[in-house]
């Protein structure tokens, strides 16, 4: 069984992917100092459970990506998909947003 929830939204020319670690799904994270509150659940997160290699492939083929969870964010850093300085932490959980141009989407 997969370790990451992956939800894909195809919106015209853009593919939006929301990926979270399985263990953070259902949580609400808050940082009152920065005015951030994220509920990690449906309808934005959730979707299909996938293994790491599948989730990384989705990141590569998406134009907009939201990642939340220490495992998926660390994997994206390790595989050169994001830089660590773009990552924020909310209650100890890593989060990053990615916008990519000229992505070759394949189904």
C-alpha positions as CSV (number, residue, x, y, z in Angstrom):
1,X,0.0,0.0,0.0
2,X,1.2,3.5,-0.8
3,X,2.8,6.0,1.6
4,X,1.5,9.2,-0.1
5,X,-1.9,10.5,-0.9
6,X,-1.9,12.0,-4.4
7,X,-4.7,14.1,-5.9
8,X,-4.5,15.5,-9.5
9,X,-6.5,18.3,-10.9
10,X,-6.3,18.9,-14.7
11,X,-7.3,22.5,-15.4
12,X,-6.9,23.5,-19.0
13,X,-3.2,23.6,-19.7
14,X,-2.2,23.1,-16.0
15,X,-1.9,20.0,-14.0
16,X,-2.2,20.7,-10.2
17,X,-1.0,17.9,-7.9
18,X,-1.5,17.8,-4.2
19,X,0.6,15.3,-2.4
20,X,0.8,14.6,1.3
21,X,2.4,12.0,3.5
22,X,-0.1,9.4,4.6
23,X,0.5,10.1,8.3
24,X,-0.4,13.8,8.1
25,X,-3.7,13.2,6.2
26,X,-6.6,14.4,8.4
27,X,-4.6,16.9,10.4
28,X,-5.0,20.6,10.7
29,X,-1.8,22.6,11.0
30,X,-1.7,26.2,12.3
31,X,0.8,29.0,12.6
32,X,-0.9,32.0,14.1
33,X,2.2,34.2,13.8
34,X,2.2,33.8,10.0
35,X,-1.5,33.5,9.6
36,X,-1.4,30.0,8.2
37,X,-4.0,27.3,8.7
38,X,-3.9,24.2,6.5
39,X,-6.4,21.3,6.7
40,X,-4.9,18.3,5.1
41,X,-7.9,16.5,3.9
42,X,-10.5,16.2,1.2
43,X,-11.3,17.8,-1.2
44,X,-7.8,19.2,-1.9
45,X,-5.7,16.4,-0.5
46,X,-6.6,12.8,-0.5
47,X,-7.1,10.9,-3.7
48,X,-5.0,7.8,-4.5
49,X,-2.4,6.2,-2.3
50,X,0.9,5.9,-4.2
51,X,4.5,4.8,-3.6
52,X,7.3,7.3,-3.7
53,X,8.4,6.6,-7.2
54,X,4.9,7.2,-8.5
55,X,4.5,10.4,-6.5
56,X,7.9,11.8,-7.7
57,X,6.8,11.1,-11.3
58,X,3.6,13.1,-10.8
59,X,5.6,16.0,-9.4
60,X,7.8,16.0,-12.5
61,X,4.7,16.0,-14.8
62,X,2.7,18.7,-13.0
63,X,2.8,22.5,-13.5
64,X,1.6,23.3,-9.9
65,X,2.4,21.1,-7.0
66,X,1.6,21.3,-3.3
67,X,3.6,19.1,-1.0
68,X,3.0,18.6,2.7
69,X,4.7,16.1,4.9
70,X,8.3,15.5,5.9
71,X,8.8,12.4,3.8
72,X,7.5,13.7,0.5
73,X,9.3,17.1,0.9
74,X,12.6,15.5,1.9
75,X,12.3,13.1,-1.1
76,X,11.7,16.0,-3.4
77,X,14.8,17.8,-2.1
78,X,16.9,14.6,-2.4
79,X,15.8,14.1,-6.0
80,X,16.6,17.7,-7.0
81,X,13.0,18.7,-7.5
82,X,13.0,21.6,-5.0
83,X,15.5,23.6,-3.0
84,X,15.4,23.4,0.8
85,X,15.3,27.1,1.1
86,X,11.8,27.1,-0.4
87,X,10.4,24.9,2.4
88,X,8.4,26.2,5.3
89,X,7.5,24.3,8.5
90,X,4.2,24.4,10.2
91,X,4.0,22.6,13.6
92,X,7.1,20.6,12.6
93,X,5.6,19.5,9.2
94,X,7.3,20.6,6.0
95,X,5.4,22.3,3.2
96,X,6.3,23.6,-0.2
97,X,4.6,24.9,-3.3
98,X,6.1,24.5,-6.8
99,X,5.2,26.2,-10.0
100,X,6.9,24.7,-13.1
101,X,6.9,25.9,-16.7
102,X,7.3,23.8,-19.9
103,X,6.4,20.5,-18.2
104,X,6.0,17.6,-20.5
105,X,2.8,16.0,-19.3
106,X,2.2,12.4,-20.1
107,X,-0.8,10.2,-19.0
